[in-house]
Amino acid sequence: MSHKACLTEENLNSGGIGIEGISLADSGVYGQGDYGYGVSGSATNGYALYGDGNVLVNGQIYTAGSCKNGCSRTRRQASFVARTSEPTIDEVGEAMLRGGVAHVALAPDFANVIDTGKSYVVLVTPEGDASMYVTNRTPAGFDVRQTGGGHSNASFAYRIVAKPYAATAERLPFKTVTDYSAPAR
């Protein structure tokens, strides 16, 4: 096991890393807080936490940001991060049926980060009086058509759920973690 702490004046003054943890077998950084934070980070223009590798969280992941009423520097409205049974990446958007047909091209930045060799799911929500379905899913995009051969002009919202590029994680894997509550020997 190798641990390395790099809290140096040079790193702090140059805008570099505040604390760095490297481990070949265990935790790079370990913190425990019974009533506060086990590990806390803050960054004005960068990232408060950066990990080059997988992250395993035992518990919920909350996000918080600004809100219209009741938020302050120390009080935030928390929301939960969604969990899925396998790695996915989503895209949402809106489009329009014209004459009962629409083609939606995948945005180039989204197509760049998904595995275009694998199928993706498209969920559509009509925003007008037209029943519709998805067809012709390709690596470049998909078509939406009005059922029954209709020719309506109606807007719709869509959500694409795809596999991330190069993702190899298995579905709902079991993970073994170190029990830090065990007494030290």
C-alpha positions in Angstrom: 0.0 0.0 0.0 1.4 3.4 -0.9 -0.1 6.7 0.3 1.1 10.1 -0.8 -0.1 13.4 0.6 0.9 16.5 -1.4 -0.3 19.5 0.6 2.6 21.8 -0.3 2.9 25.6 -0.4 3.9 25.3 -4.0 0.7 23.4 -4.9 -1.5 25.8 -3.0 0.1 29.0 -4.4 0.3 27.7 -8.0 -3.3 26.7 -8.1 -2.3 23.0 -8.2 -3.5 20.1 -6.1 -4.4 20.6 -2.4 -4.3 17.0 -1.4 -3.4 14.0 -3.6 -3.9 10.4 -2.6 -2.4 7.5 -4.6 -2.9 3.9 -3.6 -2.0 0.7 -5.4 -4.4 -1.4 -3.3 -6.6 0.6 -1.0 -7.8 4.2 -0.4 -5.7 7.0 -1.7 -7.5 9.4 0.7 -9.5 8.3 3.7 -11.6 10.6 5.9 -14.2 10.0 8.5 -16.7 12.5 10.0 -19.3 11.4 12.5 -21.2 14.7 12.3 -19.7 16.6 9.4 -17.7 15.8 6.4 -15.2 12.9 6.1 -13.4 14.7 3.3 -14.2 18.2 2.0 -13.0 20.1 -1.0 -13.5 23.5 -2.5 -12.5 25.0 -5.8 -13.2 28.5 -7.1 -12.6 27.8 -10.8 -11.7 24.1 -11.0 -13.2 21.0 -9.5 -13.6 20.4 -5.8 -13.2 16.7 -6.5 -11.5 15.0 -9.4 -11.0 11.3 -9.8 -9.2 9.5 -12.5 -10.9 6.1 -12.2 -14.1 4.6 -10.9 -15.9 6.0 -7.8 -17.9 3.8 -5.5 -20.3 5.5 -3.1 -22.1 3.6 -0.4 -25.2 5.8 0.0 -27.0 8.5 -1.9 -25.2 11.1 -4.1 -26.7 14.5 -3.6 -26.3 17.6 -5.8 -27.1 21.1 -4.7 -27.0 24.5 -6.4 -28.7 27.8 -6.4 -32.5 28.0 -5.9 -35.1 30.7 -6.2 -36.1 30.9 -2.5 -34.4 29.9 0.8 -30.8 29.1 -0.5 -27.7 30.8 0.9 -24.0 30.2 0.9 -24.4 27.5 3.6 -28.0 26.3 2.8 -28.8 24.5 -0.4 -31.8 22.7 -1.9 -30.5 19.1 -2.4 -31.5 16.7 -5.2 -30.6 13.1 -5.8 -28.5 11.7 -8.6 -30.3 9.0 -10.6 -29.0 5.4 -10.4 -29.1 2.9 -13.2 -28.4 -0.9 -13.5 -25.7 -0.4 -16.0 -23.6 2.5 -17.4 -25.7 4.8 -19.6 -25.6 8.4 -20.9 -28.7 10.4 -21.7 -29.6 13.2 -24.1 -32.8 15.1 -24.1 -34.3 17.4 -26.7 -37.3 18.6 -28.5 -38.3 18.2 -32.2 -41.3 18.6 -34.5 -43.4 16.3 -36.6 -44.0 17.9 -40.0 -46.5 16.1 -42.1 -46.4 13.2 -39.6 -42.7 12.6 -39.9 -39.5 13.8 -38.2 -35.8 12.9 -38.4 -33.7 13.7 -35.4 -29.9 13.6 -35.9 -27.7 12.7 -33.0 -25.8 15.8 -31.8 -22.1 15.3 -32.8 -20.8 15.7 -29.3 -23.3 13.1 -28.0 -22.5 10.7 -30.8 -18.8 11.1 -29.9 -19.3 9.8 -26.4 -21.7 6.9 -27.0 -21.1 3.4 -28.3 -22.7 3.8 -31.8 -22.2 0.1 -32.4 -24.8 -0.7 -29.7 -28.5 0.0 -29.8 -29.9 2.9 -27.9 -33.4 3.6 -26.5 -35.5 6.7 -27.5 -38.5 7.7 -25.4 -40.9 10.2 -27.0 -43.5 12.4 -25.3 -46.0 14.0 -27.7 -46.6 17.7 -27.0 -49.6 17.9 -29.3 -52.5 15.8 -30.4 -50.6 13.1 -32.3 -49.8 9.5 -31.4 -46.2 8.7 -32.5 -43.5 6.0 -32.5 -39.7 5.8 -33.1 -38.2 3.9 -36.1 -35.0 3.7 -38.0 -32.5 4.1 -35.1 -29.1 4.4 -36.6 -25.7 5.6 -35.3 -26.5 9.0 -37.0 -30.1 9.5 -35.6 -33.6 8.2 -35.6 -37.1 8.9 -37.1 -40.3 9.6 -35.4 -43.6 8.9 -37.3 -47.2 9.5 -36.5 -49.2 6.3 -36.0 -51.8 5.3 -38.6 -50.0 7.2 -41.4 -51.2 10.6 -40.0 -49.8 13.8 -41.4 -50.0 16.1 -38.3 -47.6 18.8 -37.3 -46.9 18.3 -33.6 -44.0 18.9 -31.3 -42.5 16.2 -29.1 -39.8 15.8 -26.5 -37.4 13.0 -26.5 -34.9 11.3 -24.3 -32.1 9.1 -25.7 -30.5 6.5 -23.3 -27.3 5.0 -24.8 -24.3 3.0 -23.7 -21.2 5.2 -23.1 -18.2 4.7 -25.4 -15.7 2.1 -24.2 -17.9 1.3 -21.1 -17.2 -2.3 -20.0 -18.8 -2.4 -16.6 -21.2 -5.3 -16.0 -24.8 -5.0 -15.0 -25.4 -4.5 -11.2 -22.0 -5.9 -10.2 -21.1 -6.8 -6.6 -18.1 -4.9 -5.2 -15.9 -5.7 -2.2 -14.7 -2.8 -0.2 -12.4 -2.4 2.8 -14.1 -2.2 6.2 -12.5 0.8 7.9 -14.7 0.4 11.0 -12.7 -2.8 11.9 -10.2 -2.2 14.7 -6.6 -1.6 13.5 -4.1 -4.3 14.3 
